[in-house]
């Protein structure tokens, strides 16, 4: 069973479960009512969705939270190779706990809810003609993939492709070739150093002239995004954008 089949099949389980069990908001515990046929992507009520830490002010290139939408100092001094980063939320409660669950449960209802909200943010951020059409999940090293059993970024990309017409997932275009200690155990400079040359593009997945979006759950320092984006640009991609559920500063312990 390939990865696409795996995540397509995984969408069926929440749908069947919702027919058997009443839906309720995971935050306030109020009933969500009958939202069929899309009940499997709802786990928050409207009030709790509005109360999420939506990312308002942000750097217009790397999306780090800021009081306004100007260009942050880091992007002015050392512009990243990616064109822009689109994030729906600041990495604050309850989004931080929701994302942590995505890393341990491939069937977590938060995956569908947060990915759908990210898709809405992406749609509002582009003209359709300017939006990347190839979605590449940030890859895990094969050892980490075997340990976890799935890549949550692939799940996010799969859902985004269903929500954003004209996009497709190309999951095997990029490989992670180094395996270091977990990033949440490293400081900013350590992460930047560790990520140099961390990815390799597959030659049998041509990217020349393509507009690409790298998909991740959360961007912290931007070290992973920088390295993966540079890899794809070196492989011939015309441009690389970053799409993630949440954005945070490097000092917060995200993955």
Helices and strands as residue ranges (DSSP letters): H 3-20, G 39-41, H 46-50, H 73-77, E 85-90, H 95-102, H 109-125, G 128-130, E 134-137, H 142-148, H 152-163, E 168-169, E 174-176, G 183-185, H 188-194, E 199-201, E 211-219, H 223-234, E 239-247
